[in-house]
Amino acid sequence: MMNDIQSLLKDLYLISGLNMSIFDLDGNIIISYPQQKSPFCHLISQNKNALDKCIECDKAAFERVKKTGKIDIYQCHLHLYEACVPLYTYGMHTGYLMMGQTLSQSLIDKEQLKEAALSFVGDEKRLDLAIEKISVHSQEQILSFASIIDICAKYLTLTNRIKAKNKNLAEEVKQYIIQNYHRDITIEHLCHYFYCSKATLINHFKNAYHQTVHQFLLEYRLNKAKEYLKNEQLSIQEIARNCGFKDANYFSKAFKKHNGISPLYYREKYH
């Protein structure tokens, strides 16, 4: 499902030349295309004050969209055009689809953009180069792209493609680990599976269980290894693999660090 959404954002980008991003309710980017920022936004975001203003601008757009439930087309603090539309899953507000950033064909908009950006970027030549790489569209094109974005958001809503973030996210992550500890589990995989940002996943889990996802996963795997070690027919390599460790040496070192003795000595002691 995540690949389908990524493909949709890619198609929208190829049609419009504009960055497409999906945010969760906390304002964290879940998925975007392209994944890297545009040259202009990358340059601007190197200035903390500018980055803070960009974040404030996004949050203000989210609030407007949340209240109206409709698409919002606006100019950011640097006079670039953006559009934001709400996303729902089974009637529940779950995030935002955002289109940005583009310049209109108006010379006034371009002049205002440069004037505003100069207060954050000292290198005027570098700024000019970044501005030249910003896509330029007519007002009619911007409105047309926004309409397409709105239709795509409605499609995502009607097909319930965006997985709602459950209030018990930490518990769901914990149960997923317990059921899949033997598989290759990464933070990135969990974020994709539960459709949430890295920050949301980490903070929810840490607040609920007072340890990181990695710590819980490692401890659970090592505790399961103790059960496997009771079976003398299984080799250390097999036990490591059964518990989700790709490397038997790393497993042995982690086991000894956690339990104070090696896996082999634990087995001997048990029997």
C-alpha positions, 0 to 999 in steps of 0.5 A: 500500500505504501508503494502505491501511495509513493507511486501516486506522489511520483506521478503527481510530481512528474505531472506538475514538477511540484513536491508532494508530501503527506504529513501526519496530524503532528505535522511530521512528514510520512512520505514525500516525492521527491524525498529531498528538498528542492534546492531553494528550500534546502538553502533556506532551511539551513537558516534556523529562523527561516526553517522555524517560519516554514514550520509555522507556515505549515502548521497554520495551513494545517489548522486552516484545513482542519477547521474547514475540511477543504483544500487551502491554496496560499502563499508561504512567508516567502511568497511561494504558492502551496496547497494543503488538503485534509486526508481521512480514513473511515471518517477519521482525520488522519493527515494532510496532503501538501503540494509545493512550492511554486512561483507564479509568473508575476515578476512582483512575486519573484521580487518579493521572494528574493527580498524576503529570502535575502534576510536569511541567505547572505550569498546573493549569487547562490540564492539567485541560482536556487531561485532560478530552479524553482518551477514557475506556473501561471495562476491557472496552472496552480489552481489546476494542480491544486484541483488534481491534488484535491481529487487525489486526496479524496481518492485516498480518503474514499479508498481508506489508503491512509492507515489511521494512527491508533491511539494505542500506537505503542501497544500495537508496535509492541505486539507487532514486535512480539509476533515478528521478532524473528523477522528483519525489523527496523524503525523505517519498516515500522514507520511504513507499516504503521504509517507514522513518522519516525519521531511519532513512533519513537516518542509514543513508544518511549513514553509508554514503555520508558525504553526505546523500540530498539531496546525492547526488540533486543531484550525480547529477542534475547529472552526468546533465545533463552527458550531456544537454548533449552533445545540442545538440537539447535546450533547457536547459528540457528538460534541467532537466526530464529531470533532475528539476528543476522550475525551469530557473533553479534548475537553471542556478544549481545547475549553475554552483555545482557546476561553476563554469560555466553549462550553456550555457558547458559545452555550448559548451566541450564542442563 
